[in-house]
Amino acid sequence: MSTVWYTSDPEPFREKEVAYIETRRKEGRLLSDEEVALLPKVGRRHPHAKEWQLRKKNLTAFLGYWRDRGGPLRILDLGCGNGWMSHQLSTLAHSQVTGMDVNQTELDQAARIFGGATNLRFVYGDIFQSLEMTYDCIVLAAAAQYFEDIAQLVNRLKDLLDPMGEIHILETMFYETQDVEAAAERSRHYYQSVGQESMARYYFHHSLQQLASLGADILYEPNPSPNPWQRLTLRSPFHWVRIQKNPA
């Protein structure tokens, strides 16, 4: 069994982790080792089956993007959680994958389940502290919303990219500027409804205009639909965002 490498002190993130893990427990998102090992595959009766069908489609497209690029890849999966996506990324030929988070609970699970892969490691670390290597790809899947300042994050990640490196943001909602506050209010109401009001302090909402100012490319844009449940079923409601260190 592999261990988690530590590059940061967990204490400053303890309160956030407690709120996050308790929220996931109430949502039914804390999975057994056996379930995590099979992700993104879940049973049809799983309470989040439709969500995982969507995540499987997103993963397939993302893996295809990098297979088409070819060549060796150093990948950082930032906000990797239980490591399911890091594991999938490690199946890419000639890849070296680092899964990174400030969530001890899920990182320990990730290392326990997937730690046997020689090209995959899990790191507990604050991304704003020093790292010893650079990457061809940094991906944030359902993770960018946990960073308050998207510009600060992107600028930091660019420093960690090789000259032709790319940042990819998946499975995060982005909004028109005028809609950000309403989205934040919906999140506050949601966390209140599940008895986790404190989680709203750690969940942030970013605009498409902010992305544009950072030089982002939108590789996939959701089509508008009058029925959000139908959109979730048939196609991704999330933008696929790419930010290149040195755009061509």
WOKALIN-V77978 format. One record per backbone hydrogen bond with DSSP energy under -0.5 kcal/mol. NH is the residue of the N-H (numbers start at 1). CO is the residue of the C=O. Records with the same first field share a line. If there is no record, write none. Layout:
# WOKALIN-V77978
NH->CO / CO
This chain:
# WOKALIN-V77978
2->111
5->122
7->5 / 124
8->124
12->9
13->10
14->11
17->13
18->14
19->15
20->16
21->17
22->18
23->19
24->20
25->21
26->22
27->23
28->24 / 25
29->24
30->24
31->29
36->32
37->33
38->34 / 35
39->35 / 36
41->38
46->43
49->46
52->48
53->49
54->50
55->51
56->52
57->53
58->54
59->55
60->56
61->57
62->58
63->59
64->60
65->61
66->62
67->63
68->64
69->65
70->66
73->94
75->73 / 96
76->137
77->75 / 98
78->76 / 139
79->100
80->77 / 100
83->80
87->83
88->84
89->85
90->86
91->88
92->89
95->92
96->73
97->119
98->75
99->121
100->77 / 98
101->123
104->102
107->103
108->104
109->105
110->106
111->107
112->108
113->109
114->110
115->111
117->114
120->117
121->97
122->3
123->99
124->5
125->101 / 123
127->125
129->126
135->160
136->74
137->74
138->166
139->76
140->168
141->139
142->140 / 170
146->143
147->144
150->148
153->149
154->150
155->151
156->152
157->153
158->154
159->155
160->156 / 157
161->158
162->135
165->162
166->136
167->243
168->138
169->241
170->140 / 168
175->206
179->176
180->176 / 177
183->179
184->180
185->181
186->182
187->183
188->184
189->185
190->186
191->187
192->188
193->189
194->190
195->192
196->191
199->196
200->197
201->198
202->199
203->200
204->145
206->173
208->175
211->207
212->208
213->209
214->210 / 211
215->212
216->211
217->242
219->217 / 240
220->240
228->226
231->227
232->228
233->229
234->230
235->231
239->172
240->220
241->169 / 239
242->217
243->167
245->165
247->244
